[in-house]
């Protein structure tokens, strides 16, 4: 059984995640180089497919900064809004096999299964 997973992510300017949850996992982000913007959301009350998200917080994650999120806190997105590359380390416990993401174009949630590539280019993860 995997207790945690650690990912190193490299972000070019303009790279971003969709708004997403963490499927019951806790997620820590350590800024290693450059700067990232984290925006947090809650799901506003709605009926059926009529979902709205409300932004409630935003912060920069720069080298040496640590951020934490879990589903009780809300959903978030992370992006490199700067002009330089950025690097971050992400620790998830337990590991995330799939998560919900919010499609801002359609206003609907989808499910994304996680998969990763090793240093050697071999697909790993779920």
N, CA, C and O atoms as a GROMACS GRO file, in nm:
protein
  504
    1UNK      N    1   0.083  -0.119   0.000
    1UNK     CA    2   0.000   0.000   0.000
    1UNK      C    3   0.088   0.125   0.000
    1UNK      O    4   0.184   0.136   0.077
    2UNK      N    5   0.054   0.218  -0.087
    2UNK     CA    6   0.129   0.343  -0.095
    2UNK      C    7   0.071   0.441   0.006
    2UNK      O    8  -0.049   0.467   0.005
    3UNK      N    9   0.154   0.496   0.092
    3UNK     CA   10   0.108   0.591   0.193
    3UNK      C   11   0.112   0.735   0.142
    3UNK      O   12   0.035   0.819   0.188
    4UNK      N   13   0.201   0.762   0.048
    4UNK     CA   14   0.216   0.898  -0.004
    4UNK      C   15   0.284   0.892  -0.140
    4UNK      O   16   0.344   0.792  -0.178
    5UNK      N   17   0.272   1.003  -0.213
    5UNK     CA   18   0.346   1.017  -0.338
    5UNK      C   19   0.404   1.157  -0.343
    5UNK      O   20   0.342   1.253  -0.296
    6UNK      N   21   0.522   1.168  -0.402
    6UNK     CA   22   0.592   1.296  -0.413
    6UNK      C   23   0.618   1.321  -0.560
    6UNK      O   24   0.679   1.238  -0.628
    7UNK      N   25   0.574   1.436  -0.610
    7UNK     CA   26   0.591   1.471  -0.751
    7UNK      C   27   0.669   1.602  -0.763
    7UNK      O   28   0.644   1.696  -0.688
    8UNK      N   29   0.762   1.607  -0.856
    8UNK     CA   30   0.829   1.731  -0.892
    8UNK      C   31   0.766   1.779  -1.022
    8UNK      O   32   0.765   1.707  -1.121
    9UNK      N   33   0.713   1.901  -1.022
    9UNK     CA   34   0.647   1.956  -1.140
    9UNK      C   35   0.723   2.078  -1.190
    9UNK      O   36   0.763   2.165  -1.112
   10UNK      N   37   0.740   2.084  -1.319
   10UNK     CA   38   0.804   2.198  -1.385
   10UNK      C   39   0.695   2.273  -1.461
   10UNK      O   40   0.618   2.213  -1.536
   11UNK      N   41   0.690   2.404  -1.443
   11UNK     CA   42   0.584   2.488  -1.498
   11UNK      C   43   0.645   2.594  -1.590
   11UNK      O   44   0.723   2.678  -1.544
   12UNK      N   45   0.612   2.590  -1.715
   12UNK     CA   46   0.651   2.697  -1.806
   12UNK      C   47   0.550   2.811  -1.790
   12UNK      O   48   0.439   2.787  -1.743
   13UNK      N   49   0.586   2.933  -1.829
   13UNK     CA   50   0.490   3.043  -1.820
   13UNK      C   51   0.359   3.006  -1.891
   13UNK      O   52   0.360   2.954  -2.002
   14UNK      N   53   0.247   3.032  -1.824
   14UNK     CA   54   0.116   3.002  -1.880
   14UNK      C   55   0.062   2.865  -1.844
   14UNK      O   56  -0.057   2.841  -1.861
   15UNK      N   57   0.146   2.773  -1.794
   15UNK     CA   58   0.096   2.641  -1.754
   15UNK      C   59   0.007   2.656  -1.632
   15UNK      O   60   0.034   2.736  -1.543
   16UNK      N   61  -0.102   2.576  -1.629
   16UNK     CA   62  -0.192   2.579  -1.515
   16UNK      C   63  -0.270   2.449  -1.506
   16UNK      O   64  -0.284   2.376  -1.604
   17UNK      N   65  -0.319   2.422  -1.389
   17UNK     CA   66  -0.408   2.308  -1.369
   17UNK      C   67  -0.551   2.357  -1.389
   17UNK      O   68  -0.577   2.477  -1.380
   18UNK      N   69  -0.644   2.265  -1.414
   18UNK     CA   70  -0.784   2.304  -1.403
   18UNK      C   71  -0.818   2.316  -1.254
   18UNK      O   72  -0.740   2.271  -1.170
   19UNK      N   73  -0.930   2.373  -1.222
   19UNK     CA   74  -0.979   2.373  -1.085
   19UNK      C   75  -1.010   2.227  -1.050
   19UNK      O   76  -1.078   2.158  -1.127
   20UNK      N   77  -0.961   2.180  -0.935
   20UNK     CA   78  -0.976   2.038  -0.903
   20UNK      C   79  -0.981   2.014  -0.753
   20UNK      O   80  -0.942   2.099  -0.673
   21UNK      N   81  -1.031   1.894  -0.717
   21UNK     CA   82  -1.029   1.851  -0.577
   21UNK      C   83  -0.914   1.753  -0.558
   21UNK      O   84  -0.831   1.737  -0.648
   22UNK      N   85  -0.909   1.688  -0.443
   22UNK     CA   86  -0.800   1.594  -0.414
   22UNK      C   87  -0.850   1.458  -0.367
   22UNK      O   88  -0.775   1.382  -0.306
   23UNK      N   89  -0.974   1.427  -0.396
   23UNK     CA   90  -1.032   1.294  -0.371
   23UNK      C   91  -1.002   1.240  -0.232
   23UNK      O   92  -0.968   1.123  -0.216
   24UNK      N   93  -1.014   1.327  -0.132
   24UNK     CA   94  -0.994   1.283   0.006
   24UNK      C   95  -0.850   1.286   0.054
   24UNK      O   96  -0.823   1.252   0.169
   25UNK      N   97  -0.757   1.324  -0.030
   25UNK     CA   98  -0.616   1.330   0.008
   25UNK      C   99  -0.578   1.470   0.056
   25UNK      O  100  -0.642   1.569   0.020
   26UNK      N  101  -0.474   1.476   0.136
   26UNK     CA  102  -0.414   1.603   0.173
   26UNK      C  103  -0.305   1.634   0.072
   26UNK      O  104  -0.234   1.544   0.027
   27UNK      N  105  -0.290   1.761   0.036
   27UNK     CA  106  -0.190   1.799  -0.063
   27UNK      C  107  -0.105   1.916  -0.016
   27UNK      O  108  -0.156   2.023   0.014
   28UNK      N  109   0.026   1.894  -0.011
   28UNK     CA  110   0.121   1.999   0.024
   28UNK      C  111   0.196   2.039  -0.102
   28UNK      O  112   0.233   1.953  -0.182
   29UNK      N  113   0.219   2.168  -0.121
   29UNK     CA  114   0.296   2.220  -0.234
   29UNK      C  115   0.411   2.302  -0.178
   29UNK      O  116   0.390   2.395  -0.100
   30UNK      N  117   0.533   2.268  -0.217
   30UNK     CA  118   0.652   2.345  -0.180
   30UNK      C  119   0.704   2.414  -0.304
   30UNK      O  120   0.736   2.349  -0.404
   31UNK      N  121   0.714   2.547  -0.300
   31UNK     CA  122   0.776   2.621  -0.409
   31UNK      C  123   0.926   2.598  -0.407
   31UNK      O  124   0.990   2.614  -0.303
   32UNK      N  125   0.981   2.560  -0.522
   32UNK     CA  126   1.125   2.534  -0.532
   32UNK      C  127   1.196   2.647  -0.607
   32UNK      O  128   1.302   2.693  -0.566
   33UNK      N  129   1.137   2.689  -0.718
   33UNK     CA  130   1.194   2.798  -0.799
   33UNK      C  131   1.081   2.872  -0.868
   33UNK      O  132   0.977   2.813  -0.899
   34UNK      N  133   1.101   2.999  -0.892
   34UNK     CA  134   0.998   3.078  -0.958
   34UNK      C  135   0.882   3.105  -0.864
   34UNK      O  136   0.897   3.097  -0.742
   35UNK      N  137   0.767   3.138  -0.921
   35UNK     CA  138   0.650   3.170  -0.841
   35UNK      C  139   0.524   3.118  -0.909
   35UNK      O  140   0.509   3.129  -1.031
   36UNK      N  141   0.434   3.062  -0.829
   36UNK     CA  142   0.306   3.012  -0.878
   36UNK      C  143   0.194   3.085  -0.807
   36UNK      O  144   0.213   3.137  -0.697
   37UNK      N  145   0.078   3.090  -0.868
   37UNK     CA  146  -0.042   3.147  -0.807
   37UNK      C  147  -0.139   3.034  -0.776
   37UNK      O  148  -0.171   2.954  -0.864
   38UNK      N  149  -0.186   3.028  -0.653
   38UNK     CA  150  -0.287   2.931  -0.614
   38UNK      C  151  -0.417   3.006  -0.588
   38UNK      O  152  -0.419   3.103  -0.512
   39UNK      N  153  -0.526   2.961  -0.650
   39UNK     CA  154  -0.658   3.021  -0.630
   39UNK      C  155  -0.749   2.912  -0.575
   39UNK      O  156  -0.755   2.802  -0.630
   40UNK      N  157  -0.821   2.944  -0.467
   40UNK     CA  158  -0.907   2.846  -0.400
   40UNK      C  159  -1.054   2.880  -0.420
   40UNK      O  160  -1.093   2.997  -0.429
   41UNK      N  161  -1.136   2.773  -0.426
   41UNK     CA  162  -1.278   2.787  -0.454
   41UNK      C  163  -1.360   2.697  -0.362
   41UNK      O  164  -1.312   2.596  -0.313
   42UNK      N  165  -1.485   2.738  -0.340
   42UNK     CA  166  -1.586   2.652  -0.279
   42UNK      C  167  -1.696   2.632  -0.380
   42UNK      O  168  -1.716   2.714  -0.470
   43UNK      N  169  -1.769   2.522  -0.367
   43UNK     CA  170  -1.883   2.496  -0.455
   43UNK      C  171  -2.003   2.568  -0.395
   43UNK      O  172  -2.042   2.542  -0.281
   44UNK      N  173  -2.061   2.661  -0.473
   44UNK     CA  174  -2.178   2.735  -0.427
   44UNK      C  175  -2.301   2.646  -0.438
   44UNK      O  176  -2.307   2.560  -0.526
   45UNK      N  177  -2.398   2.666  -0.350
   45UNK     CA  178  -2.520   2.584  -0.358
   45UNK      C  179  -2.585   2.597  -0.495
   45UNK      O  180  -2.593   2.706  -0.552
   46UNK      N  181  -2.632   2.485  -0.547
   46UNK     CA  182  -2.699   2.482  -0.676
   46UNK      C  183  -2.778   2.354  -0.687
   46UNK      O  184  -2.775   2.270  -0.597
   47UNK      N  185  -2.847   2.339  -0.795
   47UNK     CA  186  -2.926   2.218  -0.814
   47UNK      C  187  -2.879   2.146  -0.940
   47UNK      O  188  -2.851   2.210  -1.041
   48UNK      N  189  -2.871   2.016  -0.933
   48UNK     CA  190  -2.835   1.935  -1.049
   48UNK      C  191  -2.704   1.978  -1.111
   48UNK      O  192  -2.602   1.987  -1.044
   49UNK      N  193  -2.708   2.004  -1.242
   49UNK     CA  194  -2.588   2.044  -1.314
   49UNK      C  195  -2.560   2.194  -1.303
   49UNK      O  196  -2.461   2.242  -1.358
   50UNK      N  197  -2.645   2.268  -1.233
   50UNK     CA  198  -2.629   2.412  -1.219
   50UNK      C  199  -2.531   2.441  -1.106
   50UNK      O  200  -2.571   2.489  -1.000
   51UNK      N  201  -2.403   2.413  -1.130
   51UNK     CA  202  -2.300   2.432  -1.027
   51UNK      C  203  -2.227   2.564  -1.052
   51UNK      O  204  -2.202   2.603  -1.166
   52UNK      N  205  -2.196   2.630  -0.943
   52UNK     CA  206  -2.114   2.749  -0.950
   52UNK      C  207  -2.002   2.736  -0.847
   52UNK      O  208  -2.022   2.680  -0.740
   53UNK      N  209  -1.887   2.789  -0.882
   53UNK     CA  210  -1.777   2.794  -0.786
   53UNK      C  211  -1.759   2.938  -0.743
   53UNK      O  212  -1.775   3.031  -0.822
   54UNK      N  213  -1.725   2.956  -0.616
   54UNK     CA  214  -1.696   3.088  -0.564
   54UNK      C  215  -1.551   3.092  -0.519
   54UNK      O  216  -1.507   3.010  -0.439
   55UNK      N  217  -1.477   3.188  -0.571
   55UNK     CA  218  -1.338   3.208  -0.532
   55UNK      C  219  -1.335   3.268  -0.392
   55UNK      O  220  -1.408   3.363  -0.363
   56UNK      N  221  -1.251   3.211  -0.303
   56UNK     CA  222  -1.245   3.267  -0.168
   56UNK      C  223  -1.105   3.302  -0.121
   56UNK      O  224  -1.088   3.362  -0.015
   57UNK      N  225  -1.002   3.264  -0.199
   57UNK     CA  226  -0.867   3.294  -0.154
   57UNK      C  227  -0.771   3.283  -0.271
   57UNK      O  228  -0.796   3.209  -0.366
   58UNK      N  229  -0.662   3.356  -0.264
   58UNK     CA  230  -0.557   3.350  -0.365
   58UNK      C  231  -0.425   3.384  -0.297
   58UNK      O  232  -0.419   3.472  -0.212
   59UNK      N  233  -0.319   3.313  -0.335
   59UNK     CA  234  -0.188   3.338  -0.275
   59UNK      C  235  -0.078   3.298  -0.371
   59UNK      O  236  -0.097   3.213  -0.457
   60UNK      N  237   0.037   3.361  -0.356
   60UNK     CA  238   0.156   3.323  -0.432
   60UNK      C  239   0.230   3.214  -0.358
   60UNK      O  240   0.236   3.215  -0.235
   61UNK      N  241   0.287   3.120  -0.432
   61UNK     CA  242   0.373   3.016  -0.376
   61UNK      C  243   0.508   3.032  -0.444
   61UNK      O  244   0.526   2.993  -0.560
   62UNK      N  245   0.603   3.090  -0.372
   62UNK     CA  246   0.737   3.115  -0.424
   62UNK      C  247   0.836   3.018  -0.360
   62UNK      O  248   0.798   2.940  -0.272
   63UNK      N  249   0.960   3.023  -0.402
   63UNK     CA  250   1.062   2.933  -0.349
   63UNK      C  251   1.064   2.940  -0.196
   63UNK      O  252   1.076   3.048  -0.138
   64UNK      N  253   1.051   2.824  -0.131
   64UNK     CA  254   1.050   2.815   0.014
   64UNK      C  255   0.913   2.821   0.078
   64UNK      O  256   0.898   2.788   0.195
   65UNK      N  257   0.811   2.864   0.002
   65UNK     CA  258   0.674   2.870   0.055
   65UNK      C  259   0.610   2.732   0.050
   65UNK      O  260   0.638   2.652  -0.040
   66UNK      N  261   0.522   2.705   0.148
   66UNK     CA  262   0.447   2.580   0.151
   66UNK      C  263   0.298   2.613   0.157
   66UNK      O  264   0.256   2.701   0.232
   67UNK      N  265   0.220   2.540   0.078
   67UNK     CA  266   0.075   2.554   0.078
   67UNK      C  267   0.015   2.416   0.106
   67UNK      O  268   0.074   2.314   0.071
   68UNK      N  269  -0.103   2.414   0.169
   68UNK     CA  270  -0.171   2.289   0.197
   68UNK      C  271  -0.317   2.303   0.157
   68UNK      O  272  -0.378   2.408   0.176
   69UNK      N  273  -0.374   2.195   0.102
   69UNK     CA  274  -0.517   2.193   0.072
   69UNK      C  275  -0.569   2.050   0.085
   69UNK      O  276  -0.497   1.953   0.060
   70UNK      N  277  -0.695   2.041   0.126
   70UNK     CA  278  -0.768   1.915   0.121
   70UNK      C  279  -0.913   1.949   0.086
   70UNK      O  280  -0.948   2.067   0.076
   71UNK      N  281  -0.996   1.848   0.067
   71UNK     CA  282  -1.132   1.873   0.019
   71UNK      C  283  -1.217   1.949   0.120
   71UNK      O  284  -1.314   2.015   0.080
   72UNK      N  285  -1.185   1.943   0.249
   72UNK     CA  286  -1.260   2.019   0.348
   72UNK      C  287  -1.233   2.169   0.334
   72UNK      O  288  -1.318   2.252   0.368
   73UNK      N  289  -1.116   2.204   0.283
   73UNK     CA  290  -1.082   2.345   0.260
   73UNK      C  291  -1.148   2.394   0.132
   73UNK      O  292  -1.203   2.504   0.128
   74UNK      N  293  -1.143   2.313   0.027
   74UNK     CA  294  -1.204   2.351  -0.100
   74UNK      C  295  -1.131   2.292  -0.218
   74UNK      O  296  -1.052   2.198  -0.204
   75UNK      N  297  -1.157   2.348  -0.334
   75UNK     CA  298  -1.090   2.311  -0.458
   75UNK      C  299  -0.989   2.420  -0.490
   75UNK      O  300  -0.995   2.529  -0.433
   76UNK      N  301  -0.896   2.391  -0.582
   76UNK     CA  302  -0.802   2.496  -0.621
   76UNK      C  303  -0.750   2.474  -0.761
   76UNK      O  304  -0.769   2.369  -0.822
   77UNK      N  305  -0.684   2.578  -0.810
   77UNK     CA  306  -0.604   2.566  -0.932
   77UNK      C  307  -0.471   2.633  -0.903
   77UNK      O  308  -0.461   2.723  -0.820
   78UNK      N  309  -0.369   2.587  -0.973
   78UNK     CA  310  -0.235   2.643  -0.961
   78UNK      C  311  -0.190   2.682  -1.100
   78UNK      O  312  -0.212   2.608  -1.197
   79UNK      N  313  -0.125   2.798  -1.111
   79UNK     CA  314  -0.077   2.841  -1.242
   79UNK      C  315   0.051   2.921  -1.231
   79UNK      O  316   0.078   2.987  -1.130
   80UNK      N  317   0.129   2.914  -1.338
   80UNK     CA  318   0.247   2.998  -1.350
   80UNK      C  319   0.205   3.118  -1.433
   80UNK      O  320   0.204   3.114  -1.556
   81UNK      N  321   0.170   3.227  -1.364
   81UNK     CA  322   0.126   3.348  -1.431
   81UNK      C  323   0.243   3.441  -1.462
   81UNK      O  324   0.224   3.549  -1.517
   82UNK      N  325   0.363   3.399  -1.426
   82UNK     CA  326   0.481   3.482  -1.447
   82UNK      C  327   0.545   3.461  -1.583
   82UNK      O  328   0.489   3.394  -1.670
   83UNK      N  329   0.662   3.520  -1.600
   83UNK     CA  330   0.736   3.512  -1.726
   83UNK      C  331   0.854   3.417  -1.721
   83UNK      O  332   0.926   3.402  -1.820
   84UNK      N  333   0.875   3.352  -1.606
   84UNK     CA  334   0.988   3.260  -1.590
   84UNK      C  335   0.935   3.121  -1.552
   84UNK      O  336   0.825   3.108  -1.499
   85UNK      N  337   1.015   3.019  -1.580
   85UNK     CA  338   0.979   2.883  -1.541
   85UNK      C  339   0.972   2.873  -1.388
   85UNK      O  340   1.035   2.950  -1.316
   86UNK      N  341   0.893   2.777  -1.340
   86UNK     CA  342   0.881   2.753  -1.197
   86UNK      C  343   0.889   2.602  -1.172
   86UNK      O  344   0.862   2.522  -1.261
   87UNK      N  345   0.928   2.566  -1.050
   87UNK     CA  346   0.935   2.425  -1.009
   87UNK      C  347   0.868   2.414  -0.873
   87UNK      O  348   0.885   2.500  -0.786
   88UNK      N  349   0.791   2.307  -0.854
   88UNK     CA  350   0.727   2.282  -0.726
   88UNK      C  351   0.730   2.134  -0.694
   88UNK      O  352   0.733   2.050  -0.784
   89UNK      N  353   0.731   2.102  -0.564
   89UNK     CA  354   0.720   1.964  -0.516
   89UNK      C  355   0.581   1.948  -0.456
   89UNK      O  356   0.536   2.033  -0.379
   90UNK      N  357   0.513   1.838  -0.489
   90UNK     CA  358   0.378   1.810  -0.442
   90UNK      C  359   0.378   1.677  -0.367
   90UNK      O  360   0.421   1.575  -0.420
   91UNK      N  361   0.331   1.679  -0.244
   91UNK     CA  362   0.320   1.559  -0.161
   91UNK      C  363   0.173   1.533  -0.136
   91UNK      O  364   0.102   1.620  -0.085
   92UNK      N  365   0.125   1.414  -0.173
   92UNK     CA  366  -0.014   1.376  -0.154
   92UNK      C  367  -0.020   1.252  -0.066
   92UNK      O  368   0.051   1.154  -0.088
   93UNK      N  369  -0.107   1.259   0.035
   93UNK     CA  370  -0.125   1.144   0.122
   93UNK      C  371  -0.273   1.131   0.156
   93UNK      O  372  -0.333   1.225   0.209
   94UNK      N  373  -0.333   1.016   0.125
   94UNK     CA  374  -0.277   0.908   0.043
   94UNK      C  375  -0.265   0.953  -0.102
   94UNK      O  376  -0.319   1.057  -0.140
   95UNK      N  377  -0.193   0.875  -0.185
   95UNK     CA  378  -0.178   0.909  -0.326
   95UNK      C  379  -0.314   0.926  -0.395
   95UNK      O  380  -0.413   0.866  -0.354
   96UNK      N  381  -0.317   1.007  -0.497
   96UNK     CA  382  -0.440   1.035  -0.570
   96UNK      C  383  -0.443   0.952  -0.698
   96UNK      O  384  -0.355   0.966  -0.784
   97UNK      N  385  -0.543   0.866  -0.712
   97UNK     CA  386  -0.558   0.787  -0.835
   97UNK      C  387  -0.647   0.858  -0.936
   97UNK      O  388  -0.630   0.839  -1.057
   98UNK      N  389  -0.742   0.939  -0.887
   98UNK     CA  390  -0.833   1.014  -0.975
   98UNK      C  391  -0.885   1.134  -0.896
   98UNK      O  392  -0.890   1.130  -0.773
   99UNK      N  393  -0.923   1.240  -0.966
   99UNK     CA  394  -0.980   1.356  -0.898
   99UNK      C  395  -1.089   1.417  -0.986
   99UNK      O  396  -1.096   1.393  -1.106
  100UNK      N  397  -1.173   1.498  -0.921
  100UNK     CA  398  -1.273   1.573  -0.996
  100UNK      C  399  -1.210   1.703  -1.043
  100UNK      O  400  -1.134   1.766  -0.969
  101UNK      N  401  -1.240   1.744  -1.165
  101UNK     CA  402  -1.196   1.874  -1.213
  101UNK      C  403  -1.319   1.950  -1.263
  101UNK      O  404  -1.418   1.890  -1.303
  102UNK      N  405  -1.310   2.082  -1.259
  102UNK     CA  406  -1.420   2.167  -1.300
  102UNK      C  407  -1.385   2.228  -1.435
  102UNK      O  408  -1.283   2.295  -1.448
  103UNK      N  409  -1.470   2.206  -1.534
  103UNK     CA  410  -1.452   2.263  -1.668
  103UNK      C  411  -1.516   2.401  -1.667
  103UNK      O  412  -1.639   2.412  -1.666
  104UNK      N  413  -1.436   2.505  -1.669
  104UNK     CA  414  -1.487   2.642  -1.662
  104UNK      C  415  -1.570   2.680  -1.784
  104UNK      O  416  -1.655   2.768  -1.775
  105UNK      N  417  -1.545   2.616  -1.898
  105UNK     CA  418  -1.624   2.645  -2.020
  105UNK      C  419  -1.767   2.594  -2.007
  105UNK      O  420  -1.862   2.665  -2.041
  106UNK      N  421  -1.781   2.471  -1.958
  106UNK     CA  422  -1.914   2.409  -1.953
  106UNK      C  423  -1.983   2.425  -1.818
  106UNK      O  424  -2.105   2.409  -1.809
  107UNK      N  425  -1.906   2.456  -1.712
  107UNK     CA  426  -1.963   2.466  -1.578
  107UNK      C  427  -1.994   2.331  -1.517
  107UNK      O  428  -2.077   2.321  -1.427
  108UNK      N  429  -1.929   2.226  -1.566
  108UNK     CA  430  -1.955   2.090  -1.517
  108UNK      C  431  -1.826   2.026  -1.466
  108UNK      O  432  -1.715   2.063  -1.504
  109UNK      N  433  -1.846   1.928  -1.378
  109UNK     CA  434  -1.734   1.851  -1.326
  109UNK      C  435  -1.709   1.729  -1.413
  109UNK      O  436  -1.801   1.674  -1.473
  110UNK      N  437  -1.584   1.687  -1.420
  110UNK     CA  438  -1.543   1.563  -1.485
  110UNK      C  439  -1.450   1.488  -1.392
  110UNK      O  440  -1.412   1.539  -1.287
  111UNK      N  441  -1.413   1.368  -1.430
  111UNK     CA  442  -1.320   1.286  -1.353
  111UNK      C  443  -1.194   1.266  -1.436
  111UNK      O  444  -1.201   1.235  -1.555
  112UNK      N  445  -1.079   1.284  -1.374
  112UNK     CA  446  -0.950   1.264  -1.441
  112UNK      C  447  -0.872   1.159  -1.365
  112UNK      O  448  -0.843   1.177  -1.247
  113UNK      N  449  -0.838   1.049  -1.432
  113UNK     CA  450  -0.750   0.948  -1.373
  113UNK      C  451  -0.606   0.997  -1.387
  113UNK      O  452  -0.567   1.047  -1.492
  114UNK      N  453  -0.530   0.982  -1.282
  114UNK     CA  454  -0.392   1.028  -1.281
  114UNK      C  455  -0.300   0.926  -1.347
  114UNK      O  456  -0.317   0.805  -1.330
  115UNK      N  457  -0.204   0.975  -1.422
  115UNK     CA  458  -0.097   0.890  -1.474
  115UNK      C  459   0.027   0.978  -1.483
  115UNK      O  460   0.018   1.099  -1.504
  116UNK      N  461   0.140   0.916  -1.467
  116UNK     CA  462   0.265   0.991  -1.461
  116UNK      C  463   0.370   0.922  -1.546
  116UNK      O  464   0.356   0.805  -1.582
  117UNK      N  465   0.475   0.996  -1.578
  117UNK     CA  466   0.588   0.941  -1.653
  117UNK      C  467   0.711   0.943  -1.563
  117UNK      O  468   0.735   1.041  -1.492
  118UNK      N  469   0.788   0.837  -1.566
  118UNK     CA  470   0.909   0.833  -1.487
  118UNK      C  471   1.018   0.911  -1.558
  118UNK      O  472   0.998   0.959  -1.670
  119UNK      N  473   1.132   0.922  -1.494
  119UNK     CA  474   1.246   0.990  -1.553
  119UNK      C  475   1.283   0.921  -1.684
  119UNK      O  476   1.331   0.986  -1.777
  120UNK      N  477   1.261   0.790  -1.691
  120UNK     CA  478   1.295   0.714  -1.811
  120UNK      C  479   1.183   0.715  -1.914
  120UNK      O  480   1.194   0.648  -2.017
  121UNK      N  481   1.075   0.788  -1.888
  121UNK     CA  482   0.964   0.794  -1.983
  121UNK      C  483   0.868   0.678  -1.976
  121UNK      O  484   0.783   0.663  -2.064
  122UNK      N  485   0.880   0.595  -1.872
  122UNK     CA  486   0.789   0.481  -1.855
  122UNK      C  487   0.667   0.530  -1.779
  122UNK      O  488   0.680   0.590  -1.673
  123UNK      N  489   0.548   0.505  -1.833
  123UNK     CA  490   0.424   0.550  -1.769
  123UNK      C  491   0.408   0.476  -1.638
  123UNK      O  492   0.420   0.353  -1.632
  124UNK      N  493   0.380   0.551  -1.530
  124UNK     CA  494   0.357   0.491  -1.400
  124UNK      C  495   0.231   0.548  -1.340
  124UNK      O  496   0.153   0.612  -1.411
  125UNK      N  497   0.208   0.527  -1.214
  125UNK     CA  498   0.088   0.580  -1.147
  125UNK      C  499  -0.029   0.488  -1.167
  125UNK      O  500  -0.014   0.368  -1.189
  126UNK      N  501  -0.148   0.547  -1.158
  126UNK     CA  502  -0.271   0.467  -1.165
  126UNK      C  503  -0.301   0.422  -1.305
  126UNK      O  504  -0.401   0.353  -1.328
   0.00000   0.00000   0.00000
